[in-house]
Amino acid sequence: MSIQAGRTIKIIVVDDEPISADDMSDVIRDEFGKSMNVDVRTAYNAKSVIKMVEESPCDILLSDIQMPGMTGLQMVSRLREHFPDMRVLFLTGYDDFSFAYEAFRQHAVQYILKTEGDEVVLAALKKEIDRLRENEKIMERINDAEERYTQMLPAYRRQLIMQLMLNQKGKLDELEERMLAGELYLVVGLLRGDHNHHVKTKMITAGAVSQIVAGSFGKELAWSEYYLFDDVLIWVFDFDTKQSVSKTLFHLMRKARQQLEEQLKVTMFFIVSEEAVNGLDLNEKYVQIRTMLTNEILRGSTGVAIRHRADVEGKEVENAKKVSEMRRNLENIQLLVRKGSIAEAKNDINEVIAYLTTHSQTENLLAVEAAQSLNAAILSYVNRNGMISLIVEAEHSGAMGTVAYFKKLQELLVKESEKRIDNAVKSVAESVVKYINSHISENVSTSVLSDVTGYSSGYLSRIFRQEIGMSIHDYVAQTRMNLAKEMLMNTNLKIYEVAENCGYENTTYFIKIFRINTGMTPQDYRMKAKH
């Protein structure tokens, strides 16, 4: 069956004998014209073909070899320079090896003798038409894949930037480097006001700032992304210009702050990176700017945007590097707490507690922020999971926000979380046991149990062995065998009925398994039990 497509396939037939050329064109047109969307043109010499192809390239050329003025071989050699993908079939009345060899050198796909008949020619053409149609399908798939890649690129870039910002990405590959090859500028902002905890307000703010920047820079702005981390707003802009844009960005941020403050009734704080940022340096730059922004707010800044100087030296840079790891700990805690994985956040929480142990909150601004951030993350987790009673218990170890309080609260939370996980695992295992016992005569494979419970087969197998002490397969086999023994001793069911009730479809197999487990046949077991 031929492969249909919408595009018209163009064929040129050339022969210095007009009658032969016209007849062959008519045969091809009748065979493929409408059914396979083929257009056939006819020529009687090489020069006419060259002109035709230059004006409108063809897909398949069916050519005589021996023609006056310019042979078919010479014509194809000339056309190949500009149309290398054209499929060529030579049709000749000469059974000469030298012709065939030269046709092969010209990359002809077929060398057909006129004496072989029209059927051979049509079969060869159909093969080439089908191949062209298949190539069209392949190109469609390639184009579709490229289109999907283009559509997915912004989402991939967004995720990549987030990983770089949180220092969760290693070395960039070639594609990722190209994605971030422009002039990246970083803006970090904070919101203060009655709407501080409203996600809608933050998203409106982030989107509005992006639009203001886009409207000002026009085509010089390649792309922009924004991120929301609790009360922190982060913008990354990529510019197609080598000129410094920080001053313009700085003034746009001030403009945005004023407009949004009037419309949303919030106080806004911004810091703009002074210079373009390399993708791999996003985390370090973010930490520097975030630290500076926090310091300015705690010092009583009026909310006017502050431009970050990249050439800050000495103690500030060194301090920024020291707090980088602490920033990552706090970000990880927030992410894991949102996922409900307080146990996984244990190491990061311990790092923050260790930092608070050695840094006074009355003297160190990062310690203040770390305590506030940790407290907010834990309270959020406690509220969502109904663990308020643990707060009261932890408060007995110290006032809210102290190191002793955090230590005790973390210990209680992890213990309670692990307890809940253990209970959940035990509940799943018990549900599996209950289902097996009530459906023992049916198919109770791990795949069936997976569909029933909604858990993966691997997870079910692991927790079942952990809680019950044996595999699901062994438990099913044991349960069926115990049931078979009970039925043989206490009922008059036939052996095949016992097998069916115990989930064995094949009676012979049941007898074999029973003998392996008991050393006797079911009938012998029944007789022995009754005597």
C-alpha positions in Angstrom: 0.0 0.0 0.0 1.4 3.4 -0.9 1.8 6.2 1.6 -0.5 9.1 0.8 0.4 12.7 1.5 -0.8 16.2 0.4 2.3 17.4 -1.4 2.4 16.9 -5.2 5.3 14.7 -6.3 6.8 16.0 -9.6 8.1 13.6 -12.2 9.9 14.5 -15.5 10.1 12.0 -18.3 12.7 12.7 -20.9 13.3 10.8 -24.2 14.6 12.0 -27.6 11.8 9.8 -29.1 8.7 12.0 -28.6 6.3 9.1 -29.0 8.1 7.0 -26.4 8.3 10.0 -24.0 4.6 10.8 -24.4 3.4 7.2 -24.0 5.5 6.7 -20.9 4.2 9.9 -19.4 0.6 8.9 -20.1 1.2 5.5 -18.5 2.7 7.1 -15.3 -0.1 9.7 -15.2 -2.8 7.1 -15.5 -1.2 4.9 -12.8 -0.2 7.5 -10.2 -1.6 10.9 -11.2 -4.8 11.1 -9.1 -4.4 8.2 -6.8 -0.9 9.3 -5.5 -1.0 13.0 -6.3 1.7 12.9 -9.0 2.3 15.5 -11.6 4.1 14.4 -14.8 5.9 16.6 -17.3 7.5 15.5 -20.6 10.7 16.6 -22.3 12.5 15.5 -25.5 16.1 16.7 -24.8 18.4 17.4 -22.0 18.4 21.2 -22.4 14.6 21.3 -21.9 14.9 19.2 -18.8 17.6 21.5 -17.3 15.4 24.6 -17.9 12.3 22.8 -16.4 14.2 21.8 -13.3 15.7 25.2 -12.8 12.3 26.8 -13.0 10.5 24.1 -10.9 12.6 21.3 -9.4 11.3 17.8 -9.8 11.4 14.9 -7.3 12.0 12.0 -9.8 13.7 12.1 -13.2 13.0 9.2 -15.6 15.6 9.7 -18.3 16.8 8.1 -21.5 20.6 7.8 -21.6 21.5 8.2 -25.3 20.2 11.6 -26.5 21.6 13.9 -29.2 23.5 17.0 -28.0 23.8 16.0 -24.3 23.4 12.5 -23.0 21.3 11.7 -20.0 24.4 11.0 -18.0 25.9 14.4 -18.8 22.6 16.1 -18.0 22.3 14.4 -14.6 25.9 15.2 -13.8 25.1 18.9 -14.4 21.8 18.8 -12.4 23.4 17.1 -9.4 25.4 20.2 -8.7 22.3 22.1 -7.7 19.7 19.3 -7.0 21.6 16.5 -5.2 18.4 15.0 -3.7 16.7 14.4 -7.0 15.9 10.7 -7.6 17.1 9.5 -11.0 15.9 6.4 -12.9 17.7 5.7 -16.3 15.6 4.1 -19.0 17.6 2.9 -22.0 17.5 0.5 -24.9 21.2 -0.3 -24.5 22.2 -3.3 -22.4 25.8 -2.0 -22.0 27.8 -2.4 -18.8 29.7 0.9 -19.4 26.3 2.8 -19.3 25.2 0.9 -16.2 28.5 1.7 -14.5 28.3 5.4 -15.3 24.7 5.5 -14.2 25.8 4.0 -10.9 28.5 6.7 -10.5 25.7 9.3 -11.0 23.9 7.8 -8.0 21.0 6.6 -10.1 18.5 4.6 -8.1 17.5 2.3 -11.0 18.9 1.3 -14.4 16.0 -0.1 -16.5 16.0 -1.6 -20.0 13.2 -0.5 -22.2 12.7 -4.1 -23.2 11.7 -5.0 -19.6 8.3 -3.4 -20.0 6.1 -0.8 -18.4 5.4 -2.9 -15.3 9.1 -2.8 -14.3 9.2 1.0 -14.8 6.0 1.5 -12.8 7.2 -0.7 -10.0 10.4 1.2 -9.7 8.6 4.6 -9.7 6.1 3.4 -7.1 9.0 2.4 -4.8 10.5 5.9 -5.2 7.2 7.6 -4.6 6.6 5.6 -1.5 10.1 6.4 -0.3 9.5 10.1 -0.8 6.2 9.9 1.1 7.9 8.1 4.0 10.6 10.8 4.1 7.8 13.4 4.2 6.4 11.6 7.3 9.8 11.5 8.9 10.3 15.2 8.2 6.9 16.0 9.7 7.9 14.1 12.8 11.2 16.0 13.0 9.5 19.3 12.5 6.9 18.4 15.1 9.7 17.5 17.5 11.5 20.7 16.8 8.2 22.7 17.4 7.6 20.9 20.7 11.2 21.6 21.7 10.7 25.3 20.9 7.5 25.3 23.0 9.2 23.5 25.9 12.3 25.5 25.8 11.0 28.4 28.1 9.9 25.8 30.7 13.2 24.0 30.6 15.1 27.3 30.9 12.9 28.4 33.8 13.7 25.2 35.7 17.4 25.5 34.8 17.6 29.0 36.2 15.9 27.9 39.4 18.4 25.1 39.9 21.2 27.5 39.3 19.7 30.0 41.7 19.4 27.4 44.5 22.9 25.9 43.6 21.3 22.6 42.6 22.9 22.4 39.2 26.4 21.3 38.3 28.3 21.9 35.1 26.2 23.2 32.1 26.1 21.3 28.9 26.5 22.9 25.5 22.8 23.4 25.0 22.3 24.9 28.4 25.2 27.3 27.9 23.6 28.6 24.7 20.3 29.0 26.5 22.0 31.4 29.0 24.5 33.0 26.7 23.0 36.5 26.7 23.5 39.4 29.2 21.7 38.2 32.3 20.7 40.7 34.9 19.3 39.8 38.3 16.7 41.8 40.3 15.7 40.7 43.8 12.7 42.3 45.6 10.7 42.0 48.8 7.1 43.0 49.5 5.8 44.4 52.7 2.2 45.4 53.6 -1.2 44.0 54.3 -1.1 41.8 51.1 2.3 40.3 51.9 1.0 36.8 52.1 -1.3 36.9 49.1 0.1 34.9 46.2 -2.1 36.9 43.8 -0.5 40.2 44.8 3.0 38.7 44.4 2.2 37.3 40.9 0.6 40.6 39.8 3.7 42.4 41.0 6.1 40.0 39.3 4.2 40.1 36.0 3.8 43.9 36.0 7.5 44.4 36.6 8.3 42.1 33.7 5.9 43.9 31.4 7.3 47.3 32.3 10.9 46.1 31.5 9.7 44.5 28.3 7.9 47.7 27.2 11.0 49.8 27.8 13.6 47.5 26.2 11.5 46.1 23.3 13.4 43.7 21.1 16.6 44.2 23.1 15.0 42.0 25.8 15.4 38.4 24.7 13.4 36.9 27.6 12.6 37.3 31.2 11.6 34.9 34.1 10.4 35.6 37.6 10.2 33.4 40.7 8.4 33.6 44.0 10.1 32.3 47.1 7.8 33.1 50.0 8.1 36.9 50.3 11.0 37.1 47.9 10.5 38.0 44.3 13.3 37.3 41.8 13.6 38.5 38.2 16.1 37.3 35.6 16.4 39.3 32.4 18.4 38.4 29.3 19.3 41.3 27.0 20.5 41.1 23.4 22.8 44.1 23.9 26.4 44.5 25.1 25.6 47.9 26.6 25.2 48.3 30.3 21.5 48.2 31.2 21.7 48.4 35.0 21.0 52.1 35.2 17.9 51.8 33.0 16.7 48.7 35.0 17.3 50.7 38.2 15.1 53.5 37.1 12.4 51.1 35.8 12.4 49.4 39.2 11.8 52.7 40.9 9.0 53.5 38.5 7.5 50.0 39.1 7.7 50.4 42.9 5.9 53.7 42.7 3.1 52.5 40.4 2.5 49.2 42.2 2.6 50.9 45.6 -0.2 53.3 44.5 -2.3 50.5 43.0 -1.7 47.6 45.4 -1.0 49.5 48.6 2.2 47.6 49.4 5.8 48.7 50.2 8.4 47.4 47.8 12.1 46.9 48.1 14.4 46.2 45.1 18.1 45.7 44.4 19.4 45.5 40.8 22.6 43.8 39.9 25.2 46.3 38.7 26.6 44.0 36.0 25.6 41.1 33.8 25.6 37.8 35.6 27.0 34.5 34.3 24.6 31.6 34.6 26.8 29.6 36.9 27.2 32.7 39.2 23.5 33.2 39.7 23.5 31.6 43.1 26.4 33.6 44.4 25.0 36.8 43.0 21.5 36.0 44.4 23.0 35.4 47.9 24.9 38.7 47.7 22.0 40.8 46.6 19.6 39.0 49.0 21.9 39.7 51.9 22.3 43.3 51.0 18.5 43.7 50.6 17.8 42.1 54.0 20.4 44.4 55.7 18.9 47.5 54.1 15.4 46.6 55.2 16.5 45.9 58.8 18.4 49.2 58.8 15.1 51.0 58.0 15.3 51.6 54.3 12.5 53.7 52.9 11.8 51.3 50.1 13.7 53.1 47.3 15.4 50.7 44.9 19.1 50.2 45.6 21.6 49.3 42.9 24.0 46.5 43.9 27.6 47.2 43.2 29.4 44.1 41.8 32.8 45.5 42.8 32.2 45.4 46.6 35.3 44.1 48.2 36.6 42.9 51.5 34.5 41.9 54.4 31.1 42.1 52.6 32.1 39.8 49.8 33.6 37.3 52.3 30.5 37.4 54.4 28.3 36.8 51.4 30.3 33.7 50.5 30.0 32.4 54.1 26.3 32.8 54.1 25.8 31.2 50.7 25.5 27.7 52.2 23.1 28.9 54.8 20.9 30.4 52.1 20.8 27.0 50.4 19.8 25.3 53.6 16.9 27.7 54.1 15.7 27.3 50.5 15.9 23.5 50.8 14.0 23.6 54.0 11.2 25.6 52.4 11.0 23.3 49.4 11.0 20.1 51.4 8.5 21.4 53.9 6.1 22.3 51.1 6.4 18.7 49.9 5.6 17.5 53.4 9.1 15.9 53.8 10.1 17.3 57.2 12.3 14.2 57.8 14.2 14.8 54.6 14.9 18.4 55.8 16.5 17.2 59.0 20.1 17.8 57.9 19.4 21.3 56.6 17.5 22.2 59.8 20.4 21.0 61.8 22.8 23.2 59.8 20.6 26.2 60.5 20.4 25.3 64.2 24.2 25.0 64.3 24.5 28.4 62.7 22.1 29.9 65.2 24.1 28.3 68.0 27.2 30.2 67.1 25.7 33.5 65.9 23.7 35.9 68.0 20.4 37.1 66.6 20.9 40.4 68.3 24.2 41.1 66.4 23.9 39.0 63.1 21.3 40.0 60.6 21.5 36.7 58.8 20.8 34.9 62.1 17.6 37.0 62.5 16.5 36.0 59.0 17.5 32.4 59.4 15.5 32.1 62.7 12.4 33.8 61.1 12.6 31.7 58.0 13.0 28.5 59.9 10.2 29.4 62.2 7.8 30.2 59.4 8.6 27.0 57.5 8.1 24.8 60.6 4.9 26.6 61.6 3.5 26.1 58.1 4.3 22.4 58.2 2.7 22.1 61.7 -0.5 23.9 60.7 -0.9 21.8 57.6 -0.4 18.5 59.4 -2.4 19.2 62.6 0.6 19.1 65.0 -0.1 22.2 67.0 0.3 20.3 70.2 4.0 19.8 69.4 4.5 23.6 69.5 3.3 23.7 73.2 5.6 20.8 74.1 8.6 22.4 72.4 8.0 25.8 74.1 8.8 24.1 77.4 12.4 23.9 76.2 12.8 27.6 75.5 11.1 30.8 74.2 9.9 30.9 70.6 12.7 31.3 68.1 15.6 30.1 70.4 18.0 27.4 69.5 16.7 25.1 72.3 13.2 25.5 71.0 14.2 24.7 67.4 16.1 21.6 68.5 13.2 20.2 70.6 10.6 21.0 68.0 12.6 19.4 65.2 13.1 16.3 67.3 9.3 16.1 68.0 8.4 16.8 64.4 10.7 14.1 62.9 9.6 11.6 65.5 5.9 12.3 64.8 6.5 12.2 61.0 8.3 8.9 61.2 5.6 7.5 63.4 2.9 8.6 60.9 4.9 7.1 58.0 5.2 3.8 60.0 1.5 3.9 60.6 0.8 4.6 56.9 3.1 1.7 55.9 1.5 -0.6 58.4 -2.0 0.4 57.2 -1.1 -0.3 53.5 0.3 -3.7 54.4 -2.8 -4.6 56.5 -5.0 -3.5 53.6 -3.1 -5.8 51.2 -3.4 -8.7 53.6 -7.2 -8.1 54.0 -7.6 -8.0 50.2 -5.6 -11.2 49.6 -7.6 -13.1 52.3 -11.0 -12.0 50.8 -10.0 -12.6 47.2 -7.8 -15.7 47.6 -9.7 -17.6 44.9 -9.0 -14.8 42.4 -5.9 -13.3 40.8 -4.0 -11.5 43.5 -0.7 -10.8 41.8 1.3 -7.7 42.7 0.1 -6.0 39.5 -3.5 -6.5 40.6 -2.7 -5.3 44.1 -1.0 -2.3 42.6 -4.2 -1.4 40.7 -6.3 -1.9 43.8 -4.2 0.2 46.2 -2.8 2.8 43.8 0.8 2.1 44.9 3.5 0.8 42.6 4.3 -3.0 42.6 7.9 -2.3 43.9 6.6 -0.2 46.8 4.0 -2.7 47.8 6.5 -5.6 47.7 9.0 -3.6 49.8 6.6 -2.5 52.6 4.8 -5.9 52.6 8.1 -7.8 53.3 9.0 -5.1 55.8 5.8 -5.4 57.8 4.7 -9.1 57.2 8.1 -10.7 57.1 7.6 -12.5 53.7 7.0 -11.6 50.1 3.5 -11.2 48.7 4.0 -14.3 46.5 5.0 -16.4 49.5 2.1 -15.1 51.6 -0.5 -15.8 48.9 1.0 -19.3 48.4 0.9 -20.0 52.2 -2.7 -18.6 52.5 -3.9 -20.8 49.7 -2.2 -23.9 51.0 -3.7 -23.3 54.5 -7.1 -22.8 53.0 -6.8 -26.0 50.9 -5.9 -28.0 54.0 -9.0 -26.6 55.9 -11.3 -27.5 53.0 -9.9 -31.0 52.6 -10.4 -31.7 56.3 -13.8 -30.0 56.8 -15.7 -30.2 53.5 -16.7 -32.8 51.0 -15.7 -30.7 48.0 -14.1 -32.5 45.1 -10.4 -31.9 44.6 -10.9 -29.7 41.6 -13.4 -27.6 43.6 -11.0 -27.2 46.4 -8.3 -26.1 43.8 -10.7 -23.5 42.3 -11.7 -22.1 45.7 -8.1 -21.7 46.6 -7.2 -19.8 43.4 -5.7 -22.7 41.4 -7.1 -22.8 37.9 -5.2 -26.0 37.0 -6.0 -29.0 39.3 -2.9 -30.9 38.2 -0.7 -28.0 39.2 -2.6 -27.8 42.5 -1.9 -31.4 43.3 1.8 -31.0 42.4 2.1 -27.9 44.7 0.2 -29.6 47.5 2.5 -32.7 47.3 5.6 -30.4 47.4 4.3 -28.7 50.6 2.8 -31.7 52.5 4.6 -34.8 51.0 1.2 -36.3 50.0 -1.6 -35.8 47.5 -4.7 -33.8 48.5 -6.7 -37.1 48.5 -4.2 -38.8 50.8 -4.2 -35.8 53.1 -8.0 -35.9 53.4 -8.1 -39.6 54.1 -5.4 -39.2 56.8 -7.1 -36.2 58.4 -10.4 -38.1 58.7 -8.8 -41.2 60.2 
